[in-house]
Amino acid sequence: MTQSFPYLLVCLVIGISVIVLLTTRYKVHAFFALVVSAMLVGLGVGMPLGDVITTMKDGFGKIMSSLGLIIVLGATLGVMLEHTGATAVMAGFILRITGEKRAAWAMSITGFIVGLPIFCDSGFIVLSGLNKNLAKRSGVPITIMSASLATGLLAIHCMAPPHPGATTAAAAIGADMGKLISYGALVAIPAMIVGNLWGNYAGKKFPNVRAEEMEDETALSGPPVFNAFLPVIVPILLIAAKSFYTIDVKLANKWVSALMSIGDPVPALMIGVLLTFLCKPKWSKAELSHLLQDSIEKAGGILIIIGAGGAFGAILAATKIGLHFSQVLNLGALGIFFPFLLTAVLKTAQGSSTVAIITAAAIVQPLLAGLGLDTPTGKLLCVLAMGSGSMIISHANDAYFWVIAKFSGLDMKTMLRVYSIATLLMGITSFLMVFILSKII
């Protein structure tokens, strides 16, 4: 299998084009689009069919072994928090601090915090009732409120685990998961702020009169504030502590060793799930069974996309296209710009932030050395750059775009001029933050 660089490049472009075409025009599930693309690229570069299948299975299994439990537990944590009303309690607590005059900021911060364990589309649906009610009470146009909530959720969704895009990219690239959570959140804060500021500016031009007619859907009950925040904060602190506090486990006593062990994402998320039981005084067997089943179903759809992304990445690695890129292009001059631009193009073309960053990670991984990112810090910056690119640009081919429009009653024109432009500004802002970090860490 010795092909020229131009030929390999053509195969790669065809593979990416197939993913975009199948997912956007023909509405094919991302799993099948990635599998078809992987097979086309593998066969196209001259791999025997048996080798293509074996390589895809190996790639699928490898990524599932490293991320399967994290994704399932992350989904379970989100479902449990939704069911117990903890998300509404967190939102209400933030609102009391900020006040109704700063309602838009309250929704941005709420989206950011709730979005730590919950996927952005689920988070928006869960908080949409609170969002509508707060728009009515404060008199702030629903356009501004929805943009603030949506961008707060999106900022952290694209940048930090346990969300599938960032988690998969970290595993594929080899970035430290705990540091990615900490730095991802740091980079996401300015993106959230920019999203809020643009939403306030542009949203004033598109006030939505129906906001006054919306019913009060705010949750009337829920756990105490401390209990509501506990399942979110504890896992984050545990994972971050392990990443930034290094110790020789062999020299430590058993208690220190145990504390370091629970800083791994899997036990940390398990602890978070267990802490959600404090958010509700009584649980029935049927209720718990339904919630766990719902969690598995939600995680299943994500897992198969991640697995297919791993299969696609394994095929690209087998073609040694990274070696060809490094020989032909001056990748060292591009650095973190390359993963950012690649992910931004993929996101804009096919709509899904998760698919964009998974595909980009598969392409970038063999190029790390040429890009000058083959170090622990370089890998971290690479994933952060891809996370920034995965925000740009959300428009009509993005499912989250339509979730926001549907639950807020906003038309296409308003969404494009307010939310879509906000995602462009957020992506650029977060990448500038990553660029600054690259100079100081």
C-alpha positions, 0 to 999 in steps of 0.5 A: 500500500504505497500511494502518492500524497496527492492520491491519498489527499484525494481519498481523504477529501472524498471520505470527508465529503461522503460524511458531509453529504450523507449526514446533511443531504441524505440525513443518514445517521453519523454512524453509517456515514463514518463507517461508509467513509472509512471503508471507502478510504481504506479500499481507495488506498489499496488496503485489502477488504479483510484488513479494512474490516480488521482495522475498523474493528480494532479502532472501534474497540479501542475508542470504546474501551477508553470512553464507553464507561465515561459516556454512559456515566456522564449520560446517567448523571445528566438524566438523574439531575434532570429528573430530580429537578436539580437543574432547575434548583441550580438555575433558581439559585443563580437567578437569586444571586444575579437578580431579574435585571440581569436575567440574561446573565443568569441564563448564560451562567445557568447554561454553563453550569448545567451544561457541565454534565448535561448535553447542550440540547437536553439542557436547553429543553430542560431549562426552556420552561424556566427561560420562558418564565424568566423572560416574561417576568423580567421583560427581556425579549425571549430572543436575548434570553434564549441566545444567552442560555443556548450559548452558555450551554454550547460553550462548555459542551464543545470544550470539556469532558464528559461531553462526547466530542472533547472526550473522544478527541482527548482519548484519540490525541492523548490529552490529559482528561482532567486538565482538559476539564479545567482549561476547557472551562477556562477557555469556555468562559470568555466564549460564554460572555461573548455569546451573551453580549452578542445576544443582548446586542442583536436580540434587541432588534428581534424582540419576540412578542409571544414571550408575554403569553408563555406559561409559567413552567418553572419547577416548583420543587427540587432538592436543597441547593447544596445537594443540587450542586454536589453531583456536578462539583464533586466529580469535577474537583476530583478529576481536576485534583488528580490531574494537577496534583502528581504523586508517586502512588508507590510511596503514598499511604493507602488513603492517599492512593485511594483518593488519587484513584477516585480522581479517574473520570470513571470513579469520579462520575460514579460518585457524581451519580451516587450523589444524585440520590441525595437530590430526592428523598424517595425512589421507587424501583420502577422510577429508578429502572426507567431512569437507568434505561433512559440513560443507556438509550441516550448514551447508546446513540453517542457511543456508536458515533464515537466508535465509528469515529474510532474506526475512521481514525484507525483507517486514516492512521493505517494509510500513514497520511500524517507522514505524507502531510509532514513531508509535503507541508510545513505543518510546524508553521500552522501549529494549533491553527490547523486543527482549529480551521479543520474542525471549523470547516467540518462543523460548518459543513455537516452541522454536528460539533461532535462529528466534527471534532471526532473526524478532525481528531482522527485526521490530526492525530498522525500529524501531531509531530509535524504540527509541533503538538506532540507533547502533553501541553501540545496535545491539550492545546490541540484538543482545545483548538478543535473544541473552539472550531467545533462551535463555528458555525451553527446554522440550519444543518445543526440539530441544536439550532432547531432545538433552540428555534422550536422551544423558543418560538424563533424564526430562521431569520432571527436564529441566523442573525442572532445565534449563528453569528454568536457561535462564530464570535464564540469560536473565534474568541475561544481560539484566541484564548487557546492561542494566548494559553499556548504562549504562557503554559 
